[in-house]
Amino acid sequence: MRVRLRFRSNPRSPRSLVAVVCAAAVAGLGLMSAPPAAAAGGQGWVEDVGVTYQAPACAVSKPGSDTAGDVYRPANPKPGPLPVVVYVHGGAFTGGVRTAEDNEVIAEELATLGYVTYNIDYCLADPTADPPVAGFPVQVLDVEDAVRAVSKPGFDDGRVDVDPSRVAVWGGSAGSTLAAETGVALGDTGATPVAAMVGWSGGYDFLDFRDGNPQAGKDAQAFLGCDPQTNKSASCQSRARKG
């Protein structure tokens, strides 16, 4: 694991405004009790690269059980435990990577606003494999494991003081689906709660998902291993209801 300070010549982008708006929405749910962290040296965040979490389910499609993420933390945090956002990238369940610039900009903005942000990779589906590897439930289990990782004492080698009662999951596109699934699975009670979920452009009902878009069928096939719009078998319909 490496600690990295990375400076951008133009850290604010059109997506930055969206990050600020969504962060405000998360704050409105009670995740944040203190003002945003002040910037240090012109940059409000520090990135810890390659902070892994245990994801045993991911071993079905690649060796090992460690999956990587990057931690973005306020450069000058307020005293006391900080709220956390687990950020889940998109990519039609079969692609995408945490290091895409859009994902990094969002993580940087959230850290500047005072959130610890865990920008993660997860196990990708592979419909072309033999046998095919579906996204569900492996990808949801991965995100749940990431939430458990940030909720444990000593996360990020103790560089951050995390408040396990203020953990949000945020994703876009396929990541939004996974964020929603994780929020439902863990809820806001128990040992590893999810206090809030933010999602944009996700699929939330695979039994009514087509909406005239051919990509939707491919997404359903990648995530569930079947397309419930065309496959009316009991097993596919049951999988769609669970997913």
Steps between C-alpha positions, in 0.01 A plus 500: 500500500634844405403849609476743210450872472378575149435851376263578215542814293120536490355303789147631448304354214132491397476175691633678808177695536307176497732360765436802720122476452491128578732546796259761631219248460697243698575761765129571521447142610707567809828348382689820565496690827791739443586755230714381207871457560718796413747457216868462585756648263235567237383138486236363733567130464766230528479170311611168645547266203432128497318449829361149466192340649424133544252386234488120508213473251711667231724194485244334271628699203859588593766360731518618858253677720643852536343779298652846478367843574643847548427708809451874460510681834480865604842663513402695813216305660280620781562330836312181568365216288417585139214389273590257223385452141568171319502599132413231242589559133281412204577298187200284405607246767775372267746791489603828654778576743529713811786703351284653224522878531129549566519271802815664632355852466194401703716338768725808517203733537343291774827486692536877464151534650604299804407142410731203501435344159585140412505477119493127428539244227292184517472164326385545138245280327610306192213367287753360247678275751446124505299472715374862496558705815199712598524815706233398751551429784881524489518873427252586774697288746817686400345838578365367829853383583634848422243651740610255767864595438445873553291429811780312677747670736839562340371542144763654269772409753338735749557811289133593530257504789183352354150525644343160422152638566537750213585287196340576163522305175499696174517372145430589140344279230580138592659633817169658591331160479766351725475790743122455525534124547755556776283760672205262503712205616673678789237762585559761768525265797723216605875455523577651158224750426454715190361836606436635149514406133548727198458370144465638152401329175470156654279200432279420796230266368622230262148373449413833337835615365492509121346841429580470126877497561689201350782550750260423783473139386879468496522655845242259640680206341833612647364564848254214539632247251166514317266759351164479680330695220561212258565210736179417685635196683429481873871510583565816296191676634596408856853630443362827365279544806798442731729727295 
